[in-house]
């Protein structure tokens, strides 16, 4: 399949992040390898696919200007493997961001592999102020990371260059809550897939 790649380094890149054809006639592709991502070329363009123990992702990367001779990709979006997150956790997140007011707050929504349930985990904070927060994002082994959230105090929600550096690795939903001192907070969301950033529905939509 990759015999045309004559350089071993190119072969390694392909195996680590393959680009595959969406079958037009044959059986559907098997799911990606856990924790890794791949690109799939379908009839209308390129998609990214990834899976980990708590998330499954299939999202558009680039639309083709012509119809390609490949199969249709099927449903796209972000799926929580263990179902939606309880609304009480979202309420807890909102309360904590509002109580912190002008100061930034951070919290991680995790899946407890032992208890088989979602939890809000507050990481150890190294430093924080009205303009930044630094925290340790190493989780206990019993947790899988689902969401990495933080607040922006009185500033609107957006992803800063610092956030871009923080999100350079990993595979999770990232969210920001802004204008926490007002009655009309703002929200920003994206999904991080091994250093790549993709658009995502508002993180509040993953709660029920």
ABEGO torsion letter per residue (X at the ends): XAAABABAAAAAAAAABBBBBBBAABBBBBBBBBGBBBBBBBAAEBBBBBBBAABBBBBBABBBABBBABBBAEBBEBBBAAEBBBAAAAAAAAAAAAAAEABBBBBBBBBBAAAGBBBBBBBBBABBBAABBBBBABBBAABBBABBBBBAEABBBBBBAAAAAAAABEBBBBBBBBGAABABBBBBBBBBBGGBBBBBBBAAAABX
